[in-house]
Amino acid sequence: MRRLGHYLFVRHRHNWLQLIRFGLVGGSGALVNMLVVIVLKKVGPNYRDVFIDLPLTDFNVRWYHAFVTVAFLVANFWNFVINRRWTFRSTKHAAWFAEYPPFLAVGAIGQLIGLGLVTALIHSGSPISLPDSVFDDSTGFRTKLYWAQLISIVVVTPVTFVVNKLWTFSAVRTGRPTHLVPIDGESLTSDELVAERNPQPSAQHPDEREPAAAAPPEGRAAS
């Protein structure tokens, strides 16, 4: 048990610190996300109204789908900038335009999952729909859209952290997947880890070389 605790909380403490930082950034991003949703709900059409019909189907896109998508784009860029500078500290390793596309792609996958969850929580025919008797939109605290969006953020955030940790802010640095190994609170890339484990012999100063063995004295010439 002691070895397990050392492995989890000492050897990998750098990963735990990253998770805490990512959670703090995610919390600020969730706040930004919710603020955008609130503003759009107040200035836009009724969030339950149809935004666009999907051709050749009986399905449609509602305004709340548009609201949460715009909120995602704003919060995603917010999270990227702060995570890049603070959580993963990758500003010295790669240009932002090299890291943002995979970060956006990961976020987009999470957003699709979130959209499905928001739809299921709002749609009255869904088995997990939030009850209208409680969330009747009479006040901001009882608005179904706000709670559905907040729940989706809580569910999706851990998934995006793992993928961004292992791919977005790691593989881009060297052009290949890299496992970050915490040593003395720092993380090393795979190349640095190899150098750490297999140090090269240092060049020896000429003055420090061992003196050559003295040649044996020549025998005396016969008299």
C-alpha positions in Angstrom: 0.0 0.0 0.0 2.9 2.4 0.8 4.5 1.7 -2.6 1.2 2.3 -4.3 0.7 5.6 -2.5 4.3 6.7 -3.4 3.7 5.7 -7.0 0.4 7.6 -7.2 1.1 10.7 -5.2 4.8 11.2 -5.2 6.2 9.8 -8.4 3.2 11.2 -10.4 2.6 14.4 -8.4 3.3 16.4 -11.5 0.3 14.8 -13.2 -1.9 15.6 -10.2 -0.8 19.2 -10.3 -1.6 19.4 -14.0 -5.1 17.9 -13.3 -5.7 20.5 -10.6 -4.6 23.3 -12.9 -6.7 21.9 -15.7 -9.7 21.7 -13.3 -9.2 25.3 -12.3 -9.0 26.4 -15.9 -11.9 24.3 -16.8 -13.9 26.0 -14.0 -13.1 29.4 -15.5 -14.0 28.1 -18.9 -17.3 26.7 -17.6 -18.1 30.1 -16.2 -17.3 31.7 -19.5 -19.4 29.1 -21.3 -22.4 29.6 -19.0 -22.2 33.4 -19.3 -22.3 33.2 -23.1 -25.3 30.8 -22.9 -27.1 33.2 -20.5 -26.5 36.2 -22.7 -27.6 34.4 -25.8 -30.7 33.1 -24.1 -31.7 36.6 -23.0 -31.0 38.4 -26.3 -31.9 35.5 -28.7 -35.1 33.7 -29.6 -36.7 31.1 -27.4 -34.2 28.4 -26.9 -36.7 25.7 -27.6 -37.8 27.1 -31.0 -36.6 25.5 -34.2 -33.4 27.0 -35.6 -33.2 25.0 -38.8 -34.9 21.8 -40.2 -32.7 19.0 -41.3 -33.5 18.1 -44.9 -35.2 14.8 -45.7 -35.6 14.0 -42.0 -38.1 14.7 -39.2 -35.4 16.1 -37.1 -34.4 19.8 -36.6 -31.8 21.9 -34.8 -33.1 24.0 -32.0 -31.8 27.4 -30.9 -30.3 25.9 -27.8 -28.0 23.8 -30.0 -26.8 27.1 -31.6 -26.4 28.8 -28.2 -24.3 26.0 -26.6 -22.2 25.7 -29.8 -21.3 29.4 -29.8 -20.6 29.2 -26.0 -18.3 26.2 -26.7 -16.2 28.0 -29.3 -15.7 31.0 -27.0 -14.9 28.9 -23.9 -12.7 26.5 -25.9 -10.4 29.3 -27.1 -10.3 30.7 -23.5 -9.3 27.3 -22.1 -6.7 26.8 -24.9 -4.8 30.0 -24.1 -4.7 29.5 -20.4 -3.9 25.8 -20.6 -1.1 26.4 -23.0 0.5 29.1 -20.9 -0.1 27.7 -17.4 -1.4 24.1 -17.2 0.9 22.3 -19.8 3.3 25.2 -20.3 3.9 24.4 -24.0 4.4 27.9 -25.3 8.1 27.3 -25.7 7.7 24.0 -27.5 5.2 24.7 -30.3 3.4 27.6 -32.0 -0.2 28.1 -31.0 -1.5 27.4 -34.6 0.2 24.0 -34.3 -1.5 23.1 -31.1 -4.9 24.8 -31.4 -6.3 22.6 -34.2 -5.9 19.4 -32.2 -7.2 21.1 -29.1 -10.2 22.3 -31.0 -10.7 18.9 -32.5 -10.7 17.3 -29.1 -13.1 20.0 -27.8 -15.4 19.4 -30.9 -15.6 15.7 -30.1 -16.5 16.6 -26.5 -19.0 19.2 -27.8 -20.8 16.5 -29.8 -21.1 14.4 -26.7 -22.2 17.4 -24.8 -24.8 18.3 -27.4 -26.3 14.8 -27.2 -26.4 15.0 -23.4 -28.0 18.5 -23.5 -30.6 17.4 -25.9 -31.4 14.3 -23.8 -31.7 16.4 -20.7 -34.0 19.0 -22.3 -36.2 16.9 -24.6 -39.4 16.0 -22.8 -39.5 12.5 -24.4 -36.0 11.5 -23.2 -35.8 9.0 -20.3 -33.2 11.3 -18.6 -35.0 14.6 -19.2 -34.9 17.0 -16.4 -38.4 17.2 -14.8 -40.5 20.2 -15.9 -42.1 20.4 -12.5 -38.8 21.5 -11.1 -37.1 23.1 -14.1 -40.0 25.2 -15.5 -37.9 28.2 -16.6 -39.7 30.4 -14.2 -36.4 31.8 -12.8 -32.7 31.6 -13.9 -32.0 29.0 -11.2 -34.8 26.8 -12.5 -34.0 27.1 -16.2 -33.6 23.7 -17.8 -31.1 24.9 -20.4 -28.6 26.2 -17.8 -28.6 23.0 -15.8 -28.4 20.8 -18.9 -25.4 22.7 -20.1 -23.7 22.6 -16.7 -24.2 18.8 -16.4 -22.7 18.3 -19.8 -19.6 20.4 -18.9 -19.0 18.3 -15.8 -19.3 15.0 -17.8 -17.2 16.0 -20.8 -14.3 17.9 -19.0 -12.4 14.8 -17.6 -12.4 13.2 -21.1 -11.0 16.2 -22.8 -8.3 16.6 -20.1 -7.0 13.0 -20.7 -6.9 13.4 -24.5 -5.3 16.9 -24.3 -2.7 15.7 -21.8 -1.7 12.6 -23.9 -2.0 14.2 -27.4 -2.5 17.9 -27.9 0.1 19.4 -25.6 2.5 16.4 -25.8 2.8 14.9 -29.3 2.9 18.3 -31.0 6.2 19.2 -29.3 8.2 16.5 -30.9 6.0 15.4 -33.8 5.3 12.0 -32.1 3.5 10.8 -29.0 5.5 11.5 -25.9 5.0 10.2 -22.3 5.7 12.7 -19.7 7.5 11.2 -16.8 7.6 13.3 -13.6 11.1 13.5 -12.1 11.7 15.9 -9.2 8.5 17.7 -10.0 9.4 18.2 -13.7 8.4 16.3 -16.8 10.9 15.0 -19.4 10.3 14.2 -23.0 11.3 10.8 -24.3 14.6 12.1 -25.7 15.5 13.7 -22.4 14.6 10.6 -20.5 16.9 8.5 -22.7 19.7 10.9 -22.0 18.9 10.8 -18.3 19.1 7.0 -18.2 22.1 6.6 -20.5 24.5 9.4 -19.8 27.4 9.9 -22.2 30.9 9.8 -20.8 32.3 13.3 -20.6 35.4 14.3 -22.4 38.5 14.2 -20.1 40.7 17.2 -19.7 44.3 16.5 -20.9 45.7 17.4 -17.5 43.4 14.9 -15.8 44.4 11.9 -17.9 46.3 9.1 -16.2 50.0 9.2 -16.8 51.4 6.6 -19.2 53.3 3.7 -17.6 57.0 4.4 -17.4 59.1 2.5 -19.9 61.4 -0.2 -18.2 65.1 1.0 -18.0 67.3 -0.3 -20.7 69.9 -2.8 -19.7 73.5 -1.7 -19.2 75.9 -2.2 -22.1 78.5 -5.0 -21.4 81.9 -3.6 -20.4 
